[in-house]
């Protein structure tokens, strides 16, 4: 598929301060564009980057750049976004394949601990763009809450859990939807554990029943001897 045929509700692009107009943000705002951006001025080239291009020496700082996330109400074509990029002298844009939340996490390097960690307050919102970021700590807390809930619940499949979350716990629903594989594995493990516990309980009951029968037989024998 050629770039001209690509459409997306979210587009990402880079803006270099040394080549873009100083008022590039104002230009986008005057066009009514909703966007989130952050300056990356502490990024360094990695050894992997150097292997790909010898000029990108590992440990050296990269050229300062802004990561920009453009947000639209509907599917927007590459040509439309390309014209926006031209107005601020930005390179070719890319359609966002994942969720805006995931890309915003990348903008802060939250999941790339080997890279410079940019603070959340550096993330800029323009024209009402919503900054929606679930931190690692938030995710861990939500996972713990879901785990505790499942421990007491009779829910055993992903659909039923999503149905419950959608009606009762929207913050859980968002987590489950974006971590469906991990949650499905948890549900499967829960089901297997319950089946294993049920089997153990069955065997224990059978053992107790057998013991009870032996005791009854011995008591009967004693009673007969007493006669």
C-alpha positions in Angstrom: 0.0 0.0 0.0 1.4 3.4 -1.0 1.6 6.2 1.6 -1.1 8.2 -0.2 -3.6 5.4 0.5 -2.8 5.2 4.3 -5.4 6.6 6.7 -5.3 6.8 10.5 -6.8 8.7 13.4 -3.3 9.3 14.9 -0.1 10.2 13.2 3.4 10.5 14.6 6.2 12.8 13.3 9.5 14.3 14.2 10.2 18.0 14.4 13.8 19.3 14.5 14.2 22.7 16.3 17.1 23.7 14.0 15.0 23.3 10.8 11.4 24.0 11.9 10.0 27.5 12.4 10.3 28.8 15.9 6.6 29.1 16.1 5.8 25.6 14.8 3.5 24.9 17.7 1.5 28.1 17.1 1.2 27.2 13.5 -0.4 23.8 14.4 -2.6 25.4 17.0 -3.9 28.0 14.5 -4.8 25.2 12.2 -6.9 23.7 15.0 -4.7 20.7 15.3 -4.8 18.7 18.5 -1.4 17.3 19.4 1.0 16.1 22.1 4.7 16.7 21.9 7.9 16.4 23.9 11.5 17.4 23.3 14.1 14.7 23.3 17.4 16.3 23.9 19.1 13.6 26.0 18.9 10.6 23.6 22.1 8.9 22.7 23.1 6.5 20.0 23.3 2.8 21.0 25.8 0.1 19.9 23.0 -1.3 17.8 22.6 2.1 16.1 26.3 2.2 15.4 26.2 -1.2 13.8 23.5 0.1 11.4 25.4 3.3 10.7 29.0 3.9 11.6 28.4 7.6 11.8 26.0 7.1 14.8 28.7 6.5 17.4 27.4 4.7 20.5 27.2 7.0 23.5 27.1 10.2 21.5 24.0 12.4 21.8 21.4 12.4 19.1 20.3 15.6 17.4 17.6 17.2 19.5 14.1 16.5 18.2 10.5 16.7 19.2 8.3 13.6 19.0 4.8 14.8 18.0 1.5 12.9 18.1 -1.2 14.4 15.9 -4.8 13.4 16.8 -7.8 13.5 14.6 -11.5 12.8 15.1 -11.7 10.5 12.1 -9.5 8.6 9.7 -7.1 11.1 8.1 -5.1 10.5 4.9 -1.4 10.6 4.5 -1.7 13.5 2.1 -3.5 15.6 4.6 -0.9 15.0 7.3 1.9 15.4 4.8 0.7 18.9 4.1 0.6 19.7 7.8 4.3 18.5 8.0 5.2 20.7 5.1 3.8 23.8 6.9 6.3 23.2 9.8 9.1 21.8 7.7 8.9 18.3 9.4 10.0 15.0 7.8 7.6 12.4 6.5 4.9 11.4 9.0 4.0 7.9 10.0 0.6 6.4 10.8 0.3 5.2 14.4 -0.3 1.5 14.5 -0.6 1.1 18.2 -2.6 3.1 20.8 -1.9 6.7 21.6 -1.3 5.6 25.2 1.5 3.2 24.2 3.2 5.9 22.1 2.9 8.4 24.9 4.7 5.9 27.1 7.4 5.7 24.4 7.7 9.5 24.4 8.7 9.3 28.0 10.7 6.0 27.6 8.7 4.5 30.4 9.2 1.0 29.0 12.8 1.5 27.8 14.7 1.7 31.1 18.0 1.7 29.2 17.1 5.1 27.7 16.9 8.5 29.2 13.7 8.8 31.3 11.8 12.0 30.4 9.5 13.4 33.2 5.7 13.4 32.6 5.6 17.2 33.0 7.7 17.6 29.9 4.9 16.2 27.8 3.0 19.1 26.2 -0.7 19.1 25.3 -2.1 21.5 22.7 -5.6 22.3 21.6 -7.2 20.0 24.1 -5.3 16.9 23.3 -5.8 14.4 26.1 -2.6 13.0 27.7 -3.6 9.5 28.7 -0.8 7.5 30.3 -1.0 4.6 32.6 2.3 4.4 34.5 3.9 1.0 35.4 2.9 1.5 39.0 -0.7 2.1 38.0 -0.7 -1.0 35.9 0.8 -3.1 38.7 -1.9 -1.8 41.1 -4.7 -2.6 38.6 -3.3 -6.1 38.0 -3.2 -6.7 41.7 -6.8 -5.6 42.0 -7.9 -7.9 39.1 -5.9 -10.8 40.7 -7.7 -10.3 44.0 -11.1 -10.1 42.4 -10.5 -13.3 40.3 -9.4 -15.1 43.4 -13.0 -14.6 44.9 -14.9 -14.6 41.6 -16.4 -17.5 39.6 -15.3 -15.8 36.3 -13.2 -18.2 34.2 -13.0 -16.6 30.7 -11.8 -13.4 29.1 -15.2 -12.5 27.7 -17.0 -12.6 31.0 -14.3 -10.6 32.7 -14.4 -7.9 30.0 -18.2 -7.8 30.3 -17.9 -7.3 34.0 -15.2 -4.7 33.7 -17.0 -2.8 31.0 -20.1 -2.5 33.2 -18.5 -2.0 36.6 -14.8 -1.2 36.3 -13.9 0.9 33.2 -10.3 1.3 34.4 -10.0 -2.5 34.5 -11.6 -2.8 31.1 -9.0 -0.6 29.6 -6.2 -2.6 31.2 -7.7 -6.0 30.2 -8.3 -4.9 26.6 -4.6 -3.8 26.2 -3.2 -6.8 28.2 -5.6 -9.5 27.0 -2.9 -12.2 26.5 -1.5 -11.8 30.0 -5.0 -11.7 31.6 -6.1 -14.7 29.5 -3.1 -16.7 30.8 -4.1 -15.7 34.4 -7.6 -16.9 33.8 -6.3 -20.2 32.3 -4.0 -20.7 35.3 -6.9 -20.0 37.7 -9.1 -22.6 35.9 -6.3 -25.2 36.0 -5.6 -24.5 39.7 -9.2 -24.8 40.6 -9.5 -28.1 38.7 -6.4 -29.4 40.4 -7.7 -28.4 43.8 -11.0 -30.0 43.1 -9.3 -33.3 42.1 -7.2 -33.2 45.3 -10.3 -32.6 47.4 -12.0 -35.5 45.6 -9.2 -37.8 46.4 -9.0 -36.7 50.0 -12.8 -37.3 50.4 -12.4 -40.7 48.8 -9.6 -41.5 51.1 -11.7 -40.4 54.1 -14.6 -42.4 52.9 -12.5 -45.5 52.6 -11.1 -44.9 56.1 -14.6 -44.4 57.5 -15.6 -47.7 55.9 -12.6 -49.5 57.5 -13.5 -48.1 60.9 -17.1 -49.2 60.6 -16.0 -52.7 59.5 -13.6 -52.9 62.5 -16.3 -51.7 64.9 -18.7 -54.3 63.5 -16.1 -57.0 64.0 -15.6 -55.9 67.6 -19.3 -55.9 68.2 -19.6 -59.4 66.8 -16.8 -60.7 68.9 -18.4 -59.1 72.0 -21.6 -61.1 71.3 
